[in-house]
Amino acid sequence: MPKADEVQAVHDLLFKNPKLKVFAVVDGANAPELTRRLAEWKPERSECLFAGQLEPELAEAAPHIVELDADDDPMLLWLLERGWGRGWCIFVRAEIDLKSVRRHLRTFLRVRSPDDEFVFFRYYDPRVFRDYLPSCNAEEAQTVFGALESYWMEAEDGICIHAARKNGTGVQLSTHSIGGHD
């Protein structure tokens, strides 16, 4: 569990640009009590990435997108204080609204495998996404980013956060210390 100054450091990095909205894409399979937390918090500021009416068990494990507040957000605090280092979520920064971000993120929930079969792509697990992003070429980066400014995810060591942005050749990852270890 990160210390208060580390939680503040992640908050400050995510909300550094006031023109950008910040979203969490939370893996319901890894984040216990996610659906209950969302119902208690601001349900109008979150949506399931899966479409349609889901069976209760699938609804509990489904990924959700949550628009976060810069000011004292209990959802952000819960994600950072309880979920940091546990692969609960990735963060997205964008100028577009919740529905537009959801629409974009849904486009690559399922991908085609080398065997030409559709499989779920669990990109919302930071352990998966931080390994995948550096392998993207320019075309793949455009697909993954679309109108999104950046993705942010916990680093393997738990004392850093990775920021991913598209560039002319693919994706550039930068690493930021959250523990004052620069």
PyMOL commands that set and color helices and strands:
alter all, ss='L'
color gray80, all
select helices_A, chain A and resi 4-14+34-40+43-45+56-61+74-83+98-106+126-135+138-145
alter helices_A, ss='H'
color red, helices_A
select strands_A, chain A and resi 21-27+46-48+63-68+89-94+110-112+118-120+148-154+160-166+171-177
alter strands_A, ss='S'
color yellow, strands_A
deselect
rebuild
show_as cartoon
